[in-house]
């Protein structure tokens, strides 16, 4: 087996955990300072104590004034799933800042019941939402390739959700795309754009695409016989890739993060979306692999995506949630460690049979791929022929 995930090449061999939260330096592009504090915790301190949010509010108003239209046409795109964060952004832009957003949704592999319900509720609350009903056969094959070659079947969704809003911006002559948060900054990763509200799309390959373009994934599919010359000739992959760079420049299409202008607190986004946009959490309790019930609910592949993060980096869904809650002073580090020990790495059993059917693989192949990514990780070791998470690399 081979991988196209370039992130492994840059991970430190010595695993160290942040002394403030529960993240380790195995999260790609996450660094610890001399005091053993991760970049996301440093940023959490800064946004509580150092950022002039009134100044950034003025910057936001200036930006929106440049793009607001008075003729009734849409003037901002919000990439949206119906989840709590995009719902928060869209509602604020429309009702607080008098913008006219069109929300753009890249369809998941398959909606969960609660995910589809939340998107419908969102639309019913007064939001125009354009849903990309992608070629399901092509998307399924890309997910299969993503699972094998990136250790991430969710990758094709990320490609589409990033690129599709630019195509709609081009078609509708909209110059502003407002994403939710700078995930690299908020959750751990590059701090390069800490003091900017936007980043060039040239950074996406490293930050979001695991160092690999969708084109490389397509070519792997072509070599395996999953795609044919007709698929490529008729450009079945158009909306997984950005429009030509010259078009973006000519139309002056720019993206910004709402989290640059507003202090980003996911828990508060949840309460806001529940109050104003009809958002609902899991009705059966916590999500598999964590203790929360309100984040990443849209796609049936969500649980597998978080499980694979645990396999590759030793950091699963509970780890991600606990990191955020510690930084926001919702829980202590000690509580976060206990929650990680209880839930991180829990196998996503609920949709397991669906994963096999959707990815068109058998159990043997599924676990062979899982074991392959364990072999690339710095946190697993083989003990008497079986993979075990190295005890010294479990947060404590």
C-alpha positions as CSV (number, residue, x, y, z in Angstrom):
1,X,0.0,0.0,0.0
2,X,1.0,3.6,-0.5
3,X,-0.3,6.9,0.9
4,X,-0.7,10.3,-0.7
5,X,-1.0,12.0,2.7
6,X,2.1,14.2,3.0
7,X,1.4,15.1,6.6
8,X,3.2,12.1,8.0
9,X,6.5,13.4,6.6
10,X,6.5,16.4,8.8
11,X,5.4,14.9,12.1
12,X,7.9,14.9,15.0
13,X,8.9,11.4,16.0
14,X,8.9,12.3,19.7
15,X,5.3,12.7,20.8
16,X,4.5,15.5,23.3
17,X,1.3,16.7,24.7
18,X,0.2,20.3,25.4
19,X,0.4,21.1,29.1
20,X,-2.8,23.2,28.9
21,X,-5.1,21.0,26.8
22,X,-5.1,17.4,25.5
23,X,-3.7,17.9,22.0
24,X,-0.3,16.5,21.0
25,X,2.3,17.6,18.4
26,X,1.0,14.8,16.2
27,X,-1.8,17.0,15.1
28,X,-0.4,18.3,11.8
29,X,1.3,21.7,11.9
30,X,0.7,22.0,15.7
31,X,3.7,23.2,17.6
32,X,4.4,23.5,21.3
33,X,6.2,26.6,22.7
34,X,9.1,26.5,25.2
35,X,6.5,26.1,28.0
36,X,4.9,23.2,26.4
37,X,1.8,25.1,25.3
38,X,0.2,24.5,21.9
39,X,-0.4,27.2,19.3
40,X,-4.2,26.9,19.7
41,X,-4.1,27.4,23.4
42,X,-1.8,30.4,22.9
43,X,-4.4,31.8,20.5
44,X,-7.2,31.1,22.9
45,X,-5.4,33.3,25.5
46,X,-4.8,36.0,23.0
47,X,-8.4,36.2,21.8
48,X,-9.6,36.5,25.5
49,X,-7.0,39.0,26.6
50,X,-5.3,40.8,23.7
51,X,-7.4,41.1,20.6
52,X,-9.2,44.4,20.1
53,X,-12.6,43.0,19.0
54,X,-14.2,46.5,18.6
55,X,-11.5,47.3,16.0
56,X,-12.3,44.0,14.2
57,X,-16.0,44.8,14.3
58,X,-15.2,48.0,12.4
59,X,-13.1,46.1,9.9
60,X,-16.1,43.7,9.4
61,X,-18.5,46.6,8.7
62,X,-16.1,48.1,6.2
63,X,-15.7,44.8,4.4
64,X,-19.5,44.2,4.3
65,X,-20.1,47.8,3.1
66,X,-17.9,47.2,0.1
67,X,-20.0,44.1,-0.9
68,X,-23.5,44.9,0.2
69,X,-25.9,45.3,-2.7
70,X,-29.0,47.5,-2.8
71,X,-30.8,45.9,-5.7
72,X,-31.9,42.7,-3.9
73,X,-29.3,40.4,-5.4
74,X,-27.3,38.1,-3.3
75,X,-24.1,39.7,-2.0
76,X,-22.3,37.1,0.1
77,X,-21.9,33.3,0.0
78,X,-21.8,31.3,3.2
79,X,-20.6,27.7,2.7
80,X,-23.1,25.9,4.8
81,X,-24.2,22.4,5.9
82,X,-27.0,23.4,8.1
83,X,-24.7,22.8,11.1
84,X,-24.4,25.2,14.1
85,X,-21.4,27.2,12.8
86,X,-22.5,28.1,9.3
87,X,-26.0,28.7,10.6
88,X,-24.6,31.2,13.1
89,X,-22.6,33.0,10.4
90,X,-25.5,33.2,7.9
91,X,-28.0,34.4,10.5
92,X,-25.7,37.1,11.8
93,X,-24.9,38.4,8.3
94,X,-28.5,38.5,7.3
95,X,-30.2,39.9,10.4
96,X,-27.4,41.8,12.2
97,X,-25.6,43.2,9.2
98,X,-28.4,43.5,6.6
99,X,-26.6,41.3,4.0
100,X,-28.3,39.0,1.6
101,X,-26.5,35.7,1.8
102,X,-26.9,32.7,-0.4
103,X,-25.8,29.6,1.4
104,X,-24.0,26.9,-0.6
105,X,-24.0,23.3,0.4
106,X,-21.9,20.5,-1.0
107,X,-23.9,17.4,-0.5
108,X,-22.3,14.8,1.9
109,X,-21.8,11.2,0.9
110,X,-25.1,10.5,2.6
111,X,-26.9,12.7,5.0
112,X,-27.6,11.5,8.5
113,X,-31.2,12.0,9.5
114,X,-30.4,14.8,11.9
115,X,-28.1,16.4,9.3
116,X,-30.7,16.6,6.6
117,X,-33.3,17.8,9.2
118,X,-31.1,20.6,10.3
119,X,-30.5,21.8,6.8
120,X,-34.2,21.8,6.1
121,X,-35.0,23.7,9.3
122,X,-32.3,26.2,8.4
123,X,-33.9,26.8,4.9
124,X,-37.4,27.1,6.6
125,X,-36.0,29.9,8.8
126,X,-35.6,32.1,5.7
127,X,-32.3,31.2,4.1
128,X,-31.8,30.5,0.4
129,X,-29.6,27.4,0.1
130,X,-28.1,26.0,-3.1
131,X,-27.3,22.4,-2.7
132,X,-24.8,20.7,-5.0
133,X,-26.2,17.3,-5.8
134,X,-22.9,15.9,-7.0
135,X,-22.5,12.8,-9.3
136,X,-23.0,10.2,-6.6
137,X,-21.1,7.5,-8.5
138,X,-18.1,9.7,-8.9
139,X,-18.2,10.9,-5.3
140,X,-18.5,7.3,-4.0
141,X,-15.3,6.3,-5.9
142,X,-13.5,9.4,-4.7
143,X,-14.4,8.5,-1.1
144,X,-13.1,5.0,-1.7
145,X,-9.8,6.4,-3.0
146,X,-9.6,8.9,-0.2
147,X,-10.0,6.1,2.4
148,X,-7.2,4.1,0.8
149,X,-4.7,6.7,-0.3
150,X,-5.3,9.5,2.2
151,X,-6.7,7.6,5.2
152,X,-9.7,9.9,4.9
153,X,-12.9,9.1,3.0
154,X,-14.2,12.5,3.9
155,X,-11.6,14.2,1.7
156,X,-13.8,14.5,-1.4
157,X,-16.4,16.5,0.6
158,X,-13.6,18.9,1.7
159,X,-12.5,19.4,-1.9
160,X,-16.1,20.1,-3.0
161,X,-17.0,22.3,0.0
162,X,-14.0,24.4,-0.6
163,X,-14.2,24.7,-4.4
164,X,-17.9,24.8,-5.1
165,X,-18.6,28.2,-3.5
166,X,-16.1,29.8,-5.8
167,X,-18.0,28.4,-8.8
168,X,-21.3,29.8,-7.5
169,X,-19.6,33.2,-6.8
170,X,-18.4,33.3,-10.4
171,X,-21.8,32.4,-11.8
172,X,-23.7,34.9,-9.6
173,X,-21.1,37.6,-9.7
174,X,-20.6,37.6,-5.9
175,X,-17.3,38.9,-4.6
176,X,-17.4,37.8,-1.0
177,X,-17.3,34.2,0.5
178,X,-17.6,34.1,4.3
179,X,-16.4,30.9,5.9
180,X,-16.8,30.2,9.6
181,X,-13.6,29.7,11.4
182,X,-9.9,29.5,10.6
183,X,-9.5,25.9,11.7
184,X,-5.8,26.0,11.7
185,X,-5.7,28.8,14.2
186,X,-8.7,27.7,16.4
187,X,-8.0,24.0,16.7
188,X,-4.3,23.7,16.2
189,X,-2.1,24.1,13.1
190,X,-0.5,27.0,11.2
191,X,-0.6,30.4,12.8
192,X,0.5,32.1,9.6
193,X,-2.7,34.0,9.1
194,X,-3.4,34.7,12.8
195,X,-3.7,38.5,12.2
196,X,-5.5,38.2,8.8
197,X,-9.1,37.5,7.9
198,X,-8.2,35.5,4.8
199,X,-5.6,33.2,3.2
200,X,-4.7,32.5,-0.4
201,X,-6.2,29.4,-1.9
202,X,-2.7,28.3,-2.7
203,X,-2.4,27.3,1.0
204,X,-5.4,24.8,0.8
205,X,-3.4,21.9,-0.5
206,X,-1.2,21.8,2.7
207,X,-3.8,23.0,5.2
208,X,-6.9,21.0,4.1
209,X,-6.0,18.6,1.4
210,X,-3.2,16.7,3.2
211,X,-0.6,17.9,0.7
212,X,-2.4,16.2,-2.2
213,X,-4.6,17.7,-4.9
214,X,-7.8,16.2,-6.0
215,X,-6.2,15.7,-9.4
216,X,-3.7,13.2,-8.0
217,X,-6.5,11.3,-6.4
218,X,-8.4,11.3,-9.7
219,X,-5.3,9.9,-11.5
220,X,-5.0,7.2,-8.9
221,X,-8.6,6.3,-9.7
222,X,-7.8,6.3,-13.4
223,X,-4.8,4.0,-12.9
224,X,-7.0,1.6,-10.8
225,X,-9.7,1.5,-13.5
226,X,-12.3,3.3,-11.3
227,X,-12.4,6.2,-13.7
228,X,-12.2,6.2,-17.5
229,X,-11.2,8.6,-20.2
230,X,-14.8,9.7,-20.7
231,X,-15.1,10.7,-17.0
232,X,-12.1,12.9,-17.4
233,X,-13.0,14.2,-20.9
234,X,-16.4,15.4,-19.8
235,X,-14.9,16.9,-16.6
236,X,-17.0,15.0,-14.0
237,X,-14.7,16.5,-11.4
238,X,-15.1,20.2,-12.2
239,X,-16.7,21.3,-8.9
240,X,-14.1,19.5,-6.8
241,X,-11.5,21.9,-8.2
242,X,-11.4,25.7,-8.1
243,X,-12.2,27.8,-11.1
244,X,-9.2,29.0,-13.0
245,X,-7.1,31.4,-11.0
246,X,-7.5,34.1,-13.6
247,X,-11.3,34.0,-13.2
248,X,-11.0,34.4,-9.4
249,X,-8.7,37.4,-9.9
250,X,-10.8,39.0,-12.7
251,X,-14.1,38.6,-10.6
252,X,-12.2,39.8,-7.5
253,X,-13.6,36.9,-5.5
254,X,-12.3,36.8,-1.9
255,X,-12.8,34.6,1.1
256,X,-12.8,35.7,4.7
257,X,-13.1,33.9,8.0
258,X,-15.9,35.1,10.3
259,X,-13.8,34.0,13.3
260,X,-11.3,36.7,12.5
261,X,-14.0,39.3,13.3
262,X,-15.9,37.5,16.0
263,X,-14.6,35.6,19.0
264,X,-15.2,32.0,18.0
265,X,-16.9,29.9,20.7
266,X,-18.4,26.7,19.2
267,X,-20.6,26.1,22.2
268,X,-22.2,29.5,21.9
269,X,-22.7,29.0,18.2
270,X,-24.7,25.9,19.2
271,X,-27.0,27.8,21.5
272,X,-27.4,30.6,19.0
273,X,-28.3,28.2,16.1
274,X,-30.7,26.3,18.3
275,X,-32.5,29.6,19.2
276,X,-32.6,31.2,15.7
277,X,-32.2,28.6,12.9
278,X,-33.9,25.4,14.1
279,X,-30.7,23.5,14.7
280,X,-31.1,20.4,16.8
281,X,-28.4,18.1,18.3
282,X,-28.4,14.3,18.2
283,X,-31.7,13.1,19.7
284,X,-30.1,9.8,20.8
285,X,-27.4,11.4,23.0
286,X,-23.7,11.8,22.4
287,X,-21.9,11.1,19.1
288,X,-19.8,8.0,18.9
289,X,-16.2,8.7,19.9
290,X,-17.0,11.7,22.1
291,X,-19.1,13.1,24.9
292,X,-20.8,15.9,22.9
293,X,-23.9,15.7,20.7
294,X,-24.0,18.9,18.5
295,X,-20.9,19.0,16.2
296,X,-20.3,17.3,12.8
297,X,-23.6,15.6,12.5
298,X,-24.3,16.0,8.8
299,X,-22.6,13.2,7.0
300,X,-22.7,9.5,7.9
301,X,-18.9,9.5,7.2
302,X,-18.2,11.9,10.0
303,X,-17.7,9.2,12.6
304,X,-15.2,7.3,10.4
305,X,-13.4,10.5,9.6
306,X,-12.8,11.2,13.3
307,X,-11.9,7.6,14.0
308,X,-9.2,7.7,11.3
309,X,-7.7,10.8,12.9
310,X,-7.3,8.7,16.0
311,X,-5.7,5.9,14.0
312,X,-3.3,8.2,12.2
313,X,-2.4,10.7,15.0
314,X,-3.8,9.3,18.3
315,X,-6.2,12.2,18.4
316,X,-9.9,11.4,18.0
317,X,-13.3,13.1,18.3
318,X,-13.3,13.4,22.1
319,X,-9.8,14.8,22.0
320,X,-10.9,17.5,19.6
321,X,-14.0,18.4,21.7
322,X,-12.0,18.4,25.0
323,X,-9.3,20.7,23.5
324,X,-11.9,23.3,22.6
325,X,-13.8,23.0,25.9
326,X,-10.5,23.4,28.0
327,X,-9.5,26.5,26.0
328,X,-12.9,28.1,26.6
329,X,-12.7,27.2,30.3
330,X,-15.8,25.0,30.1
331,X,-13.9,22.1,31.6
332,X,-10.5,21.6,33.4
333,X,-7.6,19.7,31.8
334,X,-8.1,16.9,34.3
335,X,-11.7,16.6,33.2
336,X,-10.7,16.7,29.6
337,X,-8.1,13.9,30.1
338,X,-10.8,11.7,31.7
339,X,-13.2,12.3,28.8
340,X,-10.5,11.4,26.3
341,X,-9.8,8.2,28.2
342,X,-13.5,7.3,28.2
343,X,-14.4,8.1,24.6
344,X,-11.5,8.7,22.3
345,X,-11.0,6.0,19.7
346,X,-14.4,4.5,20.2
347,X,-15.2,2.5,17.0
348,X,-18.0,4.1,14.9
349,X,-20.2,1.1,14.9
350,X,-23.5,2.8,14.0
351,X,-22.8,3.1,10.3
352,X,-20.1,0.4,9.9
353,X,-22.1,-1.8,7.6
354,X,-23.0,1.3,5.6
355,X,-19.3,2.2,5.3
356,X,-18.5,-1.1,3.8
357,X,-21.4,-0.9,1.4
358,X,-20.8,2.7,0.4
359,X,-17.0,2.3,-0.1
360,X,-17.6,-1.1,-1.8
361,X,-15.0,-3.0,0.3
362,X,-15.1,-6.0,2.6
363,X,-14.2,-6.1,6.3
364,X,-10.8,-7.6,5.5
365,X,-9.8,-4.8,3.2
366,X,-11.2,-2.2,5.7
367,X,-9.0,-3.4,8.5
368,X,-6.0,-3.8,6.3
369,X,-6.2,-0.1,5.4
370,X,-6.7,0.7,9.1
371,X,-3.6,-1.3,10.0
372,X,-1.6,0.3,7.2
373,X,-2.2,3.8,8.7
374,X,-1.4,2.5,12.1
375,X,2.0,1.4,10.7
376,X,2.6,5.0,9.4
377,X,1.7,6.6,12.8
378,X,4.1,7.5,15.5
379,X,1.7,6.5,18.3
380,X,1.1,2.8,17.6
381,X,3.3,-0.3,18.1
382,X,2.9,-4.0,17.4
383,X,2.8,-6.2,20.5
384,X,2.7,-9.9,19.8
385,X,1.5,-9.3,16.3
386,X,-1.3,-6.9,17.3
387,X,-1.3,-3.1,17.1
388,X,-1.5,-1.3,20.4
389,X,-1.6,2.4,21.2
390,X,1.7,3.1,23.0
391,X,0.8,3.8,26.6
392,X,3.3,6.6,26.9
393,X,1.6,8.4,24.0
394,X,-1.8,8.5,25.8
395,X,-2.6,11.9,27.3
396,X,-2.3,12.0,31.1
